[in-house]
Amino acid sequence: MARAVRAWWAIYGDAVVQRGHVTETEGWQFMSILKKVRGAQGEYREDDHTDDVAYSALAAESAAREVERE
């Protein structure tokens, strides 16, 4: 978990601090990063990859909604 948090924070941290909150899209991106970190730990688990794809798709849907609201 610590690796996932550090990776997510490196990507999104400045924007979160500036904005003052985490977006839904950033939440889905965190879940995707979590699966990537878990997958990098060595042992193959199919759900690391299938879940990552699903979280990326959910992030894309969320990002599209965020743009529509602007």
GUVOMI-987553 format. One record per residue: y, x, z of N, C-alpha, C, O in turn. Coordinates in Angstrom, 2 decimals, m for minus. Layout:
BEGIN
{nv=Y&nu=X&nw=Z&cav=Y&cau=X&caw=Z&cv=Y&cu=X&cw=Z&ov=Y&ou=X&ow=Z}
...
//
This chain:
BEGIN
{nv=m1.19&nu=0.83&nw=0.00&cav=0.00&cau=0.00&caw=0.00&cv=1.25&cu=0.87&cw=0.00&ov=2.22&ou=0.55&ow=m0.69}
{nv=1.24&nu=1.95&nw=0.77&cav=2.43&cau=2.81&caw=0.84&cv=2.79&cu=3.36&cw=m0.54&ov=3.97&ou=3.43&ow=m0.88}
{nv=1.80&nu=3.76&nw=m1.33&cav=2.08&cau=4.26&caw=m2.67&cv=2.70&cu=3.18&cw=m3.55&ov=3.62&ou=3.46&ow=m4.32}
{nv=2.20&nu=1.97&nw=m3.43&cav=2.73&cau=0.87&caw=m4.23&cv=4.18&cu=0.57&cw=m3.85&ov=5.03&ou=0.36&ow=m4.71}
{nv=4.46&nu=0.57&nw=m2.56&cav=5.82&cau=0.30&caw=m2.09&cv=6.77&cu=1.40&cw=m2.59&ov=7.87&ou=1.10&ow=m3.07}
{nv=6.35&nu=2.65&nw=m2.47&cav=7.20&cau=3.75&caw=m2.95&cv=7.46&cu=3.64&cw=m4.45&ov=8.59&ou=3.85&ow=m4.89}
{nv=6.44&nu=3.32&nw=m5.22&cav=6.60&cau=3.19&caw=m6.67&cv=7.53&cu=2.04&cw=m7.00&ov=8.43&ou=2.19&ow=m7.83}
{nv=7.32&nu=0.90&nw=m6.37&cav=8.17&cau=m0.27&caw=m6.63&cv=9.61&cu=0.03&cw=m6.25&ov=10.54&ou=m0.29&ow=m6.99}
{nv=9.79&nu=0.65&nw=m5.09&cav=11.14&cau=0.95&caw=m4.61&cv=11.84&cu=1.93&cw=m5.56&ov=13.05&ou=1.81&ow=m5.79}
{nv=11.09&nu=2.90&nw=m6.10&cav=11.68&cau=3.85&caw=m7.04&cv=12.17&cu=3.15&cw=m8.30&ov=13.18&ou=3.55&ow=m8.88}
{nv=11.48&nu=2.11&nw=m8.72&cav=11.86&cau=1.39&caw=m9.94&cv=12.97&cu=0.37&cw=m9.67&ov=13.94&ou=0.31&ow=m10.42}
{nv=12.85&nu=m0.42&nw=m8.61&cav=13.73&cau=m1.57&caw=m8.39&cv=14.69&cu=m1.43&cw=m7.22&ov=15.59&ou=m2.26&ow=m7.06}
{nv=14.53&nu=m0.42&nw=m6.41&cav=15.28&cau=m0.32&caw=m5.16&cv=16.79&cu=m0.40&cw=m5.29&ov=17.44&ou=m1.14&ow=m4.56}
{nv=17.37&nu=0.36&nw=m6.22&cav=18.83&cau=0.36&caw=m6.37&cv=19.34&cu=m1.04&cw=m6.71&ov=20.34&ou=m1.49&ow=m6.15}
{nv=18.67&nu=m1.72&nw=m7.62&cav=19.10&cau=m3.06&caw=m8.01&cv=18.97&cu=m4.04&cw=m6.85&ov=19.83&ou=m4.90&ow=m6.66}
{nv=17.90&nu=m3.92&nw=m6.08&cav=17.69&cau=m4.82&caw=m4.93&cv=18.79&cu=m4.60&cw=m3.89&ov=19.35&ou=m5.57&ow=m3.37}
{nv=19.11&nu=m3.34&nw=m3.61&cav=20.16&cau=m3.05&caw=m2.64&cv=21.49&cu=m3.60&cw=m3.14&ov=22.23&ou=m4.21&ow=m2.37}
{nv=21.79&nu=m3.38&nw=m4.40&cav=23.05&cau=m3.84&caw=m4.97&cv=23.16&cu=m5.36&cw=m4.95&ov=24.21&ou=m5.91&ow=m4.62}
{nv=22.07&nu=m6.04&nw=m5.29&cav=22.04&cau=m7.50&caw=m5.37&cv=21.87&cu=m8.14&cw=m4.01&ov=22.41&ou=m9.21&ow=m3.75}
{nv=21.13&nu=m7.48&nw=m3.13&cav=20.91&cau=m8.01&caw=m1.78&cv=19.67&cu=m8.85&cw=m1.63&ov=19.42&ou=m9.40&ow=m0.55}
{nv=18.87&nu=m8.97&nw=m2.67&cav=17.62&cau=m9.72&caw=m2.57&cv=16.67&cu=m9.30&cw=m3.70&ov=17.07&ou=m8.68&ow=m4.68}
{nv=15.41&nu=m9.67&nw=m3.52&cav=14.36&cau=m9.40&caw=m4.50&cv=14.20&cu=m10.64&cw=m5.37&ov=14.18&ou=m11.76&ow=m4.86}
{nv=14.10&nu=m10.44&nw=m6.67&cav=13.90&cau=m11.57&caw=m7.57&cv=12.40&cu=m11.92&cw=m7.65&ov=11.54&ou=m11.14&ow=m7.25}
{nv=12.14&nu=m13.10&nw=m8.16&cav=10.75&cau=m13.50&caw=m8.38&cv=10.05&cu=m12.53&cw=m9.34&ov=8.90&ou=m12.14&ow=m9.12}
{nv=10.76&nu=m12.15&nw=m10.39&cav=10.18&cau=m11.21&caw=m11.36&cv=9.82&cu=m9.90&cw=m10.68&ov=8.75&ou=m9.35&ow=m10.93}
{nv=10.69&nu=m9.40&nw=m9.84&cav=10.40&cau=m8.15&caw=m9.12&cv=9.20&cu=m8.32&cw=m8.19&ov=8.45&ou=m7.36&ow=m7.97}
{nv=9.01&nu=m9.49&nw=m7.66&cav=7.83&cau=m9.76&caw=m6.84&cv=6.55&cu=m9.67&cw=m7.66&ov=5.57&ou=m9.06&ow=m7.23}
{nv=6.56&nu=m10.27&nw=m8.86&cav=5.39&cau=m10.17&caw=m9.74&cv=5.17&cu=m8.72&cw=m10.16&ov=4.03&ou=m8.27&ow=m10.27}
{nv=6.27&nu=m8.00&nw=m10.41&cav=6.14&cau=m6.59&caw=m10.78&cv=5.51&cu=m5.79&cw=m9.64&ov=4.73&ou=m4.87&ow=m9.87}
{nv=5.86&nu=m6.14&nw=m8.40&cav=5.23&cau=m5.46&caw=m7.26&cv=3.72&cu=m5.68&cw=m7.28&ov=2.95&ou=m4.74&ow=m7.07}
{nv=3.30&nu=m6.91&nw=m7.53&cav=1.87&cau=m7.19&caw=m7.56&cv=1.17&cu=m6.38&cw=m8.66&ov=0.06&ou=m5.90&ow=m8.46}
{nv=1.83&nu=m6.25&nw=m9.81&cav=1.28&cau=m5.46&caw=m10.91&cv=1.15&cu=m3.99&cw=m10.50&ov=0.13&ou=m3.35&ow=m10.75}
{nv=2.19&nu=m3.47&nw=m9.87&cav=2.14&cau=m2.07&caw=m9.40&cv=1.02&cu=m1.89&cw=m8.37&ov=0.32&ou=m0.89&ow=m8.39}
{nv=0.87&nu=m2.85&nw=m7.49&cav=m0.19&cau=m2.78&caw=m6.49&cv=m1.56&cu=m2.64&cw=m7.15&ov=m2.39&ou=m1.84&ow=m6.71}
{nv=m1.80&nu=m3.40&nw=m8.20&cav=m3.07&cau=m3.31&caw=m8.92&cv=m3.21&cu=m1.97&cw=m9.63&ov=m4.31&ou=m1.41&ow=m9.70}
{nv=m2.11&nu=m1.44&nw=m10.16&cav=m2.16&cau=m0.12&caw=m10.80&cv=m2.52&cu=0.96&cw=m9.79&ov=m3.34&ou=1.83&ow=m10.07}
{nv=m1.90&nu=0.91&nw=m8.62&cav=m2.19&cau=1.89&caw=m7.58&cv=m3.65&cu=1.77&cw=m7.14&ov=m4.34&ou=2.78&ow=m6.99}
{nv=m4.11&nu=0.56&nw=m6.92&cav=m5.51&cau=0.36&caw=m6.52&cv=m6.46&cu=0.90&cw=m7.59&ov=m7.47&ou=1.52&ow=m7.27}
{nv=m6.13&nu=0.65&nw=m8.87&cav=m6.95&cau=1.13&caw=m9.96&cv=m6.98&cu=2.65&cw=m10.06&ov=m7.95&ou=3.23&ow=m10.55}
{nv=m5.92&nu=3.29&nw=m9.60&cav=m5.84&cau=4.75&caw=m9.67&cv=m6.59&cu=5.43&cw=m8.53&ov=m6.64&ou=6.66&ow=m8.47}
{nv=m7.17&nu=4.67&nw=m7.63&cav=m7.85&cau=5.25&caw=m6.48&cv=m9.27&cu=5.70&cw=m6.79&ov=m9.97&ou=6.20&ow=m5.91}
{nv=m9.70&nu=5.54&nw=m8.03&cav=m10.98&cau=6.11&caw=m8.42&cv=m12.03&cu=5.13&cw=m8.85&ov=m12.44&ou=5.13&ow=m10.01}
{nv=m12.48&nu=4.30&nw=m7.96&cav=m13.59&cau=3.39&caw=m8.28&cv=m13.13&cu=2.27&cw=m9.20&ov=m12.12&ou=1.62&ow=m8.93}
{nv=m13.86&nu=2.04&nw=m10.28&cav=m13.51&cau=0.98&caw=m11.24&cv=m13.78&cu=m0.39&cw=m10.62&ov=m14.86&ou=m0.66&ow=m10.11}
{nv=m12.75&nu=m1.23&nw=m10.69&cav=m12.87&cau=m2.63&caw=m10.29&cv=m12.20&cu=m3.45&cw=m11.39&ov=m11.00&ou=m3.32&ow=m11.62}
{nv=m12.98&nu=m4.27&nw=m12.04&cav=m12.46&cau=m5.04&caw=m13.18&cv=m11.22&cu=m5.84&cw=m12.81&ov=m10.29&ou=m5.93&ow=m13.61}
{nv=m11.21&nu=m6.42&nw=m11.61&cav=m10.08&cau=m7.27&caw=m11.24&cv=m8.77&cu=m6.50&cw=m11.15&ov=m7.70&ou=m7.10&ow=m11.27}
{nv=m8.82&nu=m5.19&nw=m10.93&cav=m7.57&cau=m4.41&caw=m10.94&cv=m6.88&cu=m4.55&cw=m12.29&ov=m5.65&ou=m4.63&ow=m12.36}
{nv=m7.65&nu=m4.57&nw=m13.33&cav=m7.10&cau=m4.62&caw=m14.69&cv=m6.79&cu=m6.05&cw=m15.13&ov=m5.72&ou=m6.30&ow=m15.69}
{nv=m7.67&nu=m6.97&nw=m14.87&cav=m7.41&cau=m8.35&caw=m15.28&cv=m6.27&cu=m8.96&cw=m14.47&ov=m5.44&ou=m9.68&ow=m15.01}
{nv=m6.22&nu=m8.67&nw=m13.18&cav=m5.12&cau=m9.17&caw=m12.35&cv=m3.80&cu=m8.56&cw=m12.78&ov=m2.77&ou=m9.23&ow=m12.79}
{nv=m3.82&nu=m7.26&nw=m13.13&cav=m2.59&cau=m6.59&caw=m13.57&cv=m2.02&cu=m7.29&cw=m14.80&ov=m0.81&ou=m7.51&ow=m14.88}
{nv=m2.89&nu=m7.63&nw=m15.75&cav=m2.44&cau=m8.33&caw=m16.96&cv=m1.83&cu=m9.69&cw=m16.58&ov=m0.79&ou=m10.08&ow=m17.10}
{nv=m2.49&nu=m10.39&nw=m15.69&cav=m1.98&cau=m11.70&caw=m15.27&cv=m0.64&cu=m11.58&cw=m14.57&ov=0.27&ou=m12.37&ow=m14.83}
{nv=m0.49&nu=m10.60&nw=m13.69&cav=0.78&cau=m10.42&caw=m12.99&cv=1.89&cu=m10.03&cw=m13.96&ov=3.03&ou=m10.47&ow=m13.80}
{nv=1.57&nu=m9.24&nw=m14.97&cav=2.56&cau=m8.88&caw=m15.98&cv=2.99&cu=m10.11&cw=m16.77&ov=4.17&ou=m10.26&ow=m17.09}
{nv=2.05&nu=m10.99&nw=m17.09&cav=2.39&cau=m12.22&caw=m17.80&cv=3.26&cu=m13.12&cw=m16.93&ov=4.22&ou=m13.73&ow=m17.43}
{nv=2.95&nu=m13.22&nw=m15.66&cav=3.77&cau=m14.02&caw=m14.76&cv=5.18&cu=m13.44&cw=m14.62&ov=6.15&ou=m14.19&ow=m14.53}
{nv=5.28&nu=m12.12&nw=m14.61&cav=6.59&cau=m11.47&caw=m14.56&cv=7.39&cu=m11.79&cw=m15.82&ov=8.59&ou=m12.04&ow=m15.75}
{nv=6.72&nu=m11.79&nw=m16.96&cav=7.40&cau=m12.11&caw=m18.22&cv=7.92&cu=m13.54&cw=m18.22&ov=9.04&ou=m13.79&ow=m18.64}
{nv=7.11&nu=m14.48&nw=m17.75&cav=7.54&cau=m15.88&caw=m17.67&cv=8.73&cu=m16.02&cw=m16.72&ov=9.70&ou=m16.73&ow=m17.02}
{nv=8.65&nu=m15.36&nw=m15.59&cav=9.72&cau=m15.40&caw=m14.61&cv=11.00&cu=m14.80&cw=m15.16&ov=12.08&ou=m15.36&ow=m14.96}
{nv=10.90&nu=m13.67&nw=m15.84&cav=12.08&cau=m13.03&caw=m16.42&cv=12.74&cu=m13.93&cw=m17.45&ov=13.97&ou=m14.00&ow=m17.53}
{nv=11.94&nu=m14.62&nw=m18.24&cav=12.50&cau=m15.54&caw=m19.23&cv=13.26&cu=m16.67&cw=m18.56&ov=14.33&ou=m17.06&ow=m19.03}
{nv=12.73&nu=m17.20&nw=m17.48&cav=13.44&cau=m18.27&caw=m16.73&cv=14.74&cu=m17.74&cw=m16.14&ov=15.76&ou=m18.43&ow=m16.15}
{nv=14.72&nu=m16.49&nw=m15.63&cav=15.93&cau=m15.92&caw=m15.05&cv=17.02&cu=m15.77&cw=m16.10&ov=18.19&ou=m16.01&ow=m15.80}
{nv=16.68&nu=m15.40&nw=m17.31&cav=17.65&cau=m15.26&caw=m18.40&cv=18.21&cu=m16.64&cw=m18.78&ov=19.40&ou=m16.77&ow=m19.04}
{nv=17.35&nu=m17.65&nw=m18.80&cav=17.78&cau=m19.00&caw=m19.15&cv=18.79&cu=m19.53&cw=m18.14&ov=19.69&ou=m20.29&ow=m18.51}
{nv=18.66&nu=m19.14&nw=m16.88&cav=19.56&cau=m19.63&caw=m15.82&cv=20.93&cu=m18.96&cw=m15.87&ov=21.89&ou=m19.47&ow=m15.28}
{nv=21.04&nu=m17.84&nw=m16.56&cav=22.31&cau=m17.10&caw=m16.59&cv=23.34&cu=m17.78&cw=m17.43&ov=24.46&ou=m17.28&ow=m17.55}
//
